[in-house]
Amino acid sequence: MKINGTPYRSVWRDAQDPRLVHIFDQTKLPWTLDILDLRDVEAVAHAIRTMQVRGAPLIGAVAAYGLAFALDDDASDASLEKNAAFLHETRPTAINLRWALERMVAHLSPLPTHERAEAAYREADAICDEDVKVNEAIGRHGLELIRALWAERRLVQDRINILTHCNAGWIATVDWGTALAPIYMAHDEGIPVHVWVDETRPRNQGALLTAWELGAHGVPHTLIADNAGGHLMQHGEVDLIIVGTDRVTRQGDVANKIGTYLKALAAHDNQVPFWVALPSSTIDWRVTDGVKEIPIEERSGDEVTHVHGVDEQGHPARIRVTPYETKGANPAFDVTPARLVTGLITERGLCDASADGLQTLFPEQAEQPAS
Ligand SMILES: CSC[C@H]1O[C@H](OP(=O)(O)O)[C@H](O)[C@@H]1O
């Protein structure tokens, strides 16, 4: 997407130095556009762990380059195995990380060691290029939902109100995003969309990243407290909810940023369509029951007791919002059972959040046994 008129992806190879990869430091957005140089696997792991780079599809893509860096130094089988495990341990919930690393290992293992580094960079490039195409397709399929709502309601309301949680925009992927891709496309074709942006405590990806993305693209939006969504739904102010996801099970359970489950409950109670946008790399065919089987990342309680922002002079600031002795608990994701999900928006189309729905779109996967 464009930043001040310049097209960007959220990760890209340096034009001069093939062993240099750039990302935005997302912990500095929206206040400064810091471009980070990644040259080694340790820097990639640090960037993922600290959320300088975040978003399920994006951390998979960046981890793929991390593995390429590692093989540039040591292309042995032991190095491939060790560094794939090292990168996999950075964050446990987003399945795209495992998906990307397993794809890289499967692609590279059969190759002679002298060919592995270059092949790794090429495969990481391919993962990025595919992510862009897949997310564009998600946008086109999700756009149909928004078009249908506008056709149905344009005589009785002047806009389509869409609520989203966290950030599943272009900065959470290589480009386009997942949940925001249909919104960008609807806006670009003139459908008057307005987005309720959940702030998304505690890391505030909505307030900091989704608001920034939508504002940069000229999409009307309003920031709301995480707890306001249910009230807006009760008063008919939400026509549609679209969120991203970090892992979908073979029966359609959805892991996403903490607070998503509560939005789904309110949506169910108010008959608001609750759709989840995802690339197929986010489907974990090996798990069935998301609540029981998806590992939920527990992050530092300091992320709850403190907030990051800028002071009146625009200087980055971190302030405590609790008494000094208060500790925080910080589960970073929750799981929404498939029964609360209206449907899934994938690169192959829309489907029910169910085993049958997923089998319809991905018949080649359905035969795989659950682990
Ligand atoms: C397009 S997937 C984005 C997904 O990732 C976010 O998590 P985090 O910011 O912690 O990486 C959030 O769950 C989004 O829905």
PDBQT file of the ligand as one rigid body, heavy atoms in Angstrom, charges set to zero:
ROOT
HETATM    1  C1  LIG A 401      -3.523 -10.707   9.307  1.00  0.00    +0.000 C 
HETATM    2  S1  LIG A 401      -3.305 -11.554  10.757  1.00  0.00    +0.000 SA
HETATM    3  C2  LIG A 401      -3.162 -10.287  11.925  1.00  0.00    +0.000 C 
HETATM    4  C3  LIG A 401      -3.373 -10.832  13.311  1.00  0.00    +0.000 C 
HETATM    5  O1  LIG A 401      -2.147 -10.769  14.027  1.00  0.00    +0.000 OA
HETATM    6  C4  LIG A 401      -2.348  -9.965  15.171  1.00  0.00    +0.000 C 
HETATM    7  O2  LIG A 401      -1.623 -10.410  16.263  1.00  0.00    +0.000 OA
HETATM    8  P1  LIG A 401      -0.230  -9.678  16.634  1.00  0.00    +0.000 P 
HETATM    9  O3  LIG A 401      -0.410  -8.208  16.398  1.00  0.00    +0.000 OA
HETATM   10  O4  LIG A 401      -0.030 -10.040  18.093  1.00  0.00    +0.000 OA
HETATM   11  O5  LIG A 401       0.805 -10.308  15.731  1.00  0.00    +0.000 OA
HETATM   12  C5  LIG A 401      -3.828 -10.060  15.445  1.00  0.00    +0.000 C 
HETATM   13  O6  LIG A 401      -4.177 -11.246  16.088  1.00  0.00    +0.000 OA
HETATM   14  C6  LIG A 401      -4.361  -9.981  14.045  1.00  0.00    +0.000 C 
HETATM   15  O7  LIG A 401      -5.657 -10.410  13.871  1.00  0.00    +0.000 OA
ENDROOT
TORSDOF 0
